[in-house]
Amino acid sequence: MSKQAQHWEKTRNLLFVTLAIWFVFSIGIFFFGAEMEASNFRPFGYPLSYYMTCQGSLGIFVILIFWFAGRQEKIDEEFGYTEREGD
Amino acid sequence: MIKGKFIDNLPKVYGIYTGGFLVFIILMAIAEQAGMSAKLIGIFFVAFTVLIYALIGWLSRTMQTDAYYVAGRQVPTVFNGMATAADWMSGASFVAMAGGIYFKGYGYMALLVGWTGGYVLVASLLAPYLRKFGCYTVPDFIGTRYGGNLARLSAVIVLTVASFTYVTAQINATGTIASVALDIPFGIAVYVGLASILMCSMLGGMRAVTWTQVAQYIVLIIAYLLPVFWISNKMGAGFFPHLMLADEVARIAELESQFGLGTVKNSAADLATVPKGLAGITKAHAEVNTTPWKFISLAVCMMAGTASLPHVMMRYFTTPSVKTARRSVGWSLFFIFLLYCSAPMLATLSKLSLMDPNLPTGIIGKSIAEVESIDWYQNWNQANLMFVSDFNGNGTLELNEFFMGGKAVVLATPEIAGLPYVISGLVAAGGMAAAMSTADGLVLAISNALSHDIYYKIINPKAETAKRLIVARVLLFLIGFAGASIAALEIQGILGSVIWAFDFAMSGLFFPLVLGVWWKRANAPGAVAGMLGGLAAGTAYLIAVRSGYPGFWGVTQLTFGIVGSLVSLVLMVVVSLITKAPDAATQRMVDEVRIPSGKTVLGKQH
């Protein structure tokens, strides 16, 4: 496999992982709104369903994007595709 | 004027600006104590901030195409994040969101999840690749990737439909705020708002919009967070509301059942006496009050719409590199998160301060006559944002007898909680900043697409730089003017049309953009079919539902993008597969886009 194909495969795998996490916290958990509400796990005392819509999912998205950016930079570095200044 | 040196000094420049703004707030507070009238304070706040934006717009004037279209591609990561956050958070986010949460609770918060989750799609599927492409506009990408004027033109059509729907709502919001703060009629205030918007964008294009948006973000975030923290502390609810309002949320649920929420229903005849646009509390504050599919379908539409709205995407064309574009998406969402996670807290504080009889501000359970004699009630009743009526004739205000406009949650809560008027002036300036910054981005997105993609790329490819930029500015003016004229008619609510804009963008652009990067086999006929077919299907469904068709799969007029984008996906795949594969040059171009390093696909000046 060429270097470029390998790079793209790793990039694609990272995309799948990122989208899987995204799916869980943007769609998956909201199938279980009622269950979350009844849950005994109450972050900062809020009902879990309320907390996830107010802060939980939102904060996870912020962290997820930075994590994704960091991983992608590592992949680019591995294959020598890191941009030089002035590119 | 703004080159190298300015970029290096950004933290200092905006640090001084923020300090100056805080000093201005303090001066206004002192002036209030010295007896300056509330009206004058409001005028000072709005006029002062708008003049600063106009000054930045003038300082950023330019006659170069890459500065005009993509701010010279030198906006640093964090600052681009702030600019995107201002670009993104509209009058609806600032003024209407807390109100929506106040009235509709959990079901409404699907918008919070959708409007943030979409950025994961932006970061992972699109932004870095479009930055590598080196395009000036979103149709520029579509036109070059798929080839041919028809694809370019289709993208411009979708962009214009979505963005124009959105921009009228924003100009409407600037007009509303300007008319309240400056005390002028709405029909005139709309054009005052338009003039302010044009001052920020006309001379310097994207460069001017970038630097004013950063300034606007600073104003709007201060204006949103300061009252939330202040009210929370004043009520003794906790010094850091976001982590400390669990007791208040529980208390609201307790009061809801005590006041008979959901058991006492108003008759239709009683409701007919309530002024238009006002609502009572009919939904529980924090309980899960909607079906999972309703919640999820709305969130999905907002997420896919986020990834398809051109005015957001084009902000990531302005970063110095692909890597910074990716990180910049993270910063954008961080700055958006600061406001979005505060909106539910504001709604909670606002509701509790009105409902709790143990608080001095609580009005439910008081006598109607007493409530009607409160100063702030009279003010907001006059502004047509509050209303009480003794339906059951017992002389006491019940929960179902109090009505409020959605905007009042943000605009009136500081006054209800007894904060000084200077905070209300600040909130008006923040709302103005939010609406202006989004309107700027949208008007620029439309006029850039028309001037670059239609005029330069299709009509007159030989046009000189000077002529291109003059055409761009004339179009900017015309589009702004058209938007203001429609806004002046006041035909639609702010929030409804914002949600439609997302659905339109998702219907026509989501799959053509994503597959352009991720599916090499996608070709021009497929993309054209996807864009036009998706837009047509979405629009047809919207019109059908609005004229009485019950719809299917629980798709409503707020989520018609699901129908549009599915049609778009199917058409795009089928048509691409039955027509010829893209040529070798196009395939190489896609390969090139997938590698961050090296030159952009399109030249620096094109």
Interface residues (C-beta under 8 A of the other chain):
Chain A: Q4 H7 W8 T11 L14 L15 T18 L19 W22 F25 S26 I27 F30 F31 F32 G33 A34 M36 E37 R42 F44 G45 Y46 P47 S49 Y50 T53 C54 Q55 S57 L58 G59 F61 V62 L64 I65 F66 F68 A69 Q72 E73 D76 G80 Y81 T82 E83 R84 D87
Chain B: Y106 M109 A110 L112 V113 G114 T116 G117 Y119 V120 L121 A123 S124 L125 P128 H242 L243 M244 L245 A246 D247 V249 A250 A286 E287 V288 T290 P292 F295 I296 A299 V300 M303 S321 V322 K323 R326 R327 V329 G330 L333 F334 F337 Y340 C341 P344 M345 D591 R594 I595 P596 S597 G598 K599
